[in-house]
Amino acid sequence: MAHEWPAQRGDTGWPAGTAYPQALAEFARQRWGWDGLTVERTALVPDVMHGVVEALRVVTEAGDAVVVNCPVYPPFYEFVAHAGRRIVKAPLSAAELTAVAGLAQQYGVRVVADEIHAPVVAGGARFVPYLSVPGAENGLSLMSASKGWNLAGLRGGLLVAGPAAAGDLVHVPFGVSVSTSHLGVIAHTAAFRDGGEWLDALLTGLDENRRLLAEHLPAIRYQHGQATYLAWLDCRALGLGDDPATVFLESGRVALNSGLAFGTGGVGHVRLNLATAPELITEAVRRLTSAVG
Ligand SMILES: Cc1ncc(COP(=O)(O)O)c(C=O)c1O
């Protein structure tokens, strides 16, 4: 019998079952060599950002300080503030995750890690799940297939607890998990369970796009990222001011994310999305070059 999609049989109700965390657990075992993700220590959340907010509600009180490592995905500022928490900006450093976990233990700080980009690693790089490092036992992590398989429109995230944080999941309200999209859960499950080959092709394409970008960029500092499909470009040497994205849009007709929205560390930087056809990368670089030339 031909495969029937849930929508074809009228199954557009609530999400149910544990297929999504099971698929993620298997993916984590295969890709990251991590078998510490257990189905019982996960909770369905509508998406990663709402998962972050729910985790903060569990581990902090209204008015508490939340440290955000910047520059960071801009909605972090809005979501954390909207949850009634105070943001303390801490620019990213080269400190390793184990050191973060050690400091968190020492000072009684809880870590909520956004690991949405985890499946998207560059060739030769390995993703280390935060919850797999020593000292992270009481951490919480948010995962999703949204970035790896472009499923943002099909909402669905997983809140994953370390062994010492399992009790926190009880405090995630029932209404949160049932607000997760049923079709989203099906799509995210399918991605983690059956989308390995597709992901590998994507990772190969992204490696090629990173190479293309580095080869042709004008006097812009760019360090090959080890993960994500996003390139963070340091344009400070070009003398284009605090917001080079505006200049690139106006004189080069190429749209990039302004670094300013990412917070401290974003001045003079732009973000370029590499998840596109190589011809578009080449054309974008040509335009960047002509805008500064
Ligand atoms: C770092 C990061 N976190 C979270 C999100 C948003 O995830 P969601 O749509 O599941 O809330 C994004 C999307 O771009 C992201 O880059």
The ligand as a Gaussian input file, in Angstrom:
#p B3LYP/6-31G(d) Opt

LIG

0 1
 C       20.164000      29.699000      17.602000
 C       18.695000      29.608000      17.267000
 N       17.814000      29.282000      18.237000
 C       16.489000      29.199000      17.992000
 C       15.974000      29.460000      16.734000
 C       14.484000      29.415000      16.529000
 O       13.978000      28.135000      16.768000
 P       12.408000      27.870000      16.858000
 O       11.811000      28.338000      15.574000
 O       12.300000      26.363000      17.063000
 O       11.929000      28.629000      18.058000
 C       16.850000      29.778000      15.687000
 C       16.331000      30.044000      14.330000
 O       16.906000      30.672000      13.497000
 C       18.248000      29.852000      15.960000
 O       19.130000      30.159000      14.979000

